[in-house]
Amino acid sequence: MKDVLLIDDNDAWKDVLKDILNQFSDEHINIISIKDGREGLDKYIEMKNSLREPKLTLVDQRLILIDGDRVIKDIKTKFPSANICGFTMYTEDKKANQRMVQSGARRVIPKSPHARRLAMDILEMM
């Protein structure tokens, strides 16, 4: 089983990702969903300390309290080897996407309505 930490204020993405990732993956994918950036950072630290580091952390660009680029930077500062990708609907916001990558995201994955494409983009990063 692989854990994916999803830091996103939209609850619907947890179920969407769970369904499509488990449909296209040979292994079971467990989605741990957190709604805001501060809690996301705390959850990442908790998982890392319990030797259950997420295989991938997906961070939404626009979050409550702290923007995604700040969450990414905070995690990467404490854990440079963290596997993090930005996750956004706002693909046209090039500056925000660039900030996420500059903060330490490996790349920004668009929230695509095409299940196969989204699953392949995410699984490729694991």
C-alpha positions in Angstrom: 0.0 0.0 0.0 1.2 3.5 -0.9 0.2 6.6 1.0 -0.6 9.9 -0.8 -1.0 13.0 1.3 -3.5 15.3 -0.3 -3.5 18.9 1.0 -6.6 20.4 -0.6 -9.6 22.3 0.8 -12.0 20.6 -1.7 -13.1 17.3 -0.2 -14.3 15.9 -3.5 -10.8 15.4 -4.7 -10.1 12.7 -2.1 -12.8 10.4 -3.5 -11.9 11.2 -7.1 -8.2 10.4 -6.5 -9.0 7.3 -4.5 -11.2 5.9 -7.3 -9.0 6.7 -10.3 -5.6 5.9 -8.7 -6.8 2.5 -7.5 -8.4 1.9 -10.9 -5.1 2.5 -12.8 -2.6 1.3 -10.2 -1.4 -2.3 -9.5 -1.0 -1.4 -5.8 -3.6 -0.1 -3.3 -3.3 3.7 -2.9 -4.3 5.2 0.4 -5.4 8.9 0.2 -4.9 10.9 3.4 -6.8 14.2 2.9 -6.1 17.4 4.9 -8.0 20.6 4.2 -5.5 23.4 5.1 -1.8 24.1 4.8 -0.9 24.2 8.5 -2.6 20.9 9.2 -1.0 19.5 6.1 2.5 20.3 7.4 1.6 18.9 10.8 0.3 15.7 9.2 3.4 15.3 7.0 5.6 15.6 10.1 3.5 13.1 12.0 3.7 10.6 9.1 7.4 11.1 8.7 8.0 10.6 12.4 5.9 7.4 12.5 8.0 6.0 9.5 5.0 6.3 7.2 6.3 9.1 5.0 3.9 9.7 2.1 5.0 8.3 -1.2 3.7 11.5 -2.8 2.3 14.7 -1.4 -0.1 16.7 -3.6 -0.6 20.3 -2.5 -3.3 22.5 -3.9 -2.2 25.9 -5.1 -4.9 27.9 -3.3 -5.5 26.9 0.3 -7.2 28.4 3.4 -4.7 30.2 5.7 -1.5 29.4 3.7 -1.0 29.2 0.0 0.3 25.9 -1.5 3.7 27.3 -2.4 4.3 28.2 1.3 3.3 24.7 2.4 5.6 23.2 -0.1 8.5 25.4 1.0 7.9 24.6 4.7 7.9 20.8 4.1 10.9 20.9 1.8 12.9 23.1 4.3 12.3 20.4 7.0 12.4 17.4 4.7 14.4 18.1 1.5 13.8 14.6 0.1 10.0 15.0 0.3 8.3 14.0 -2.9 5.8 16.9 -3.5 3.8 18.1 -6.5 1.6 21.0 -6.9 -2.0 20.2 -7.7 -4.3 22.8 -9.3 -7.2 23.7 -11.5 -5.5 27.1 -12.3 -3.1 26.0 -15.0 -3.3 29.4 -16.6 -1.8 31.1 -13.5 1.8 30.6 -14.6 3.3 32.7 -11.9 1.6 30.7 -9.1 2.6 27.5 -10.7 6.2 28.7 -11.0 6.2 29.7 -7.3 5.2 26.1 -6.4 8.1 24.7 -8.4 10.5 27.3 -7.0 9.3 26.3 -3.5 10.3 22.7 -4.1 7.5 21.0 -6.0 8.8 18.5 -8.6 6.1 19.7 -11.0 2.5 21.0 -11.0 -0.1 18.5 -11.9 -3.4 19.9 -13.4 -6.6 18.7 -11.9 -7.8 17.1 -15.1 -11.3 15.9 -15.7 -9.7 13.1 -17.8 -9.3 10.2 -15.3 -6.6 8.2 -17.1 -4.5 11.3 -17.8 -4.7 12.4 -14.1 -3.9 9.0 -12.8 -0.9 8.6 -15.1 0.4 12.0 -14.2 0.2 11.2 -10.5 1.4 7.6 -10.7 4.4 8.7 -12.7 5.5 10.9 -9.8 5.4 8.0 -7.3 
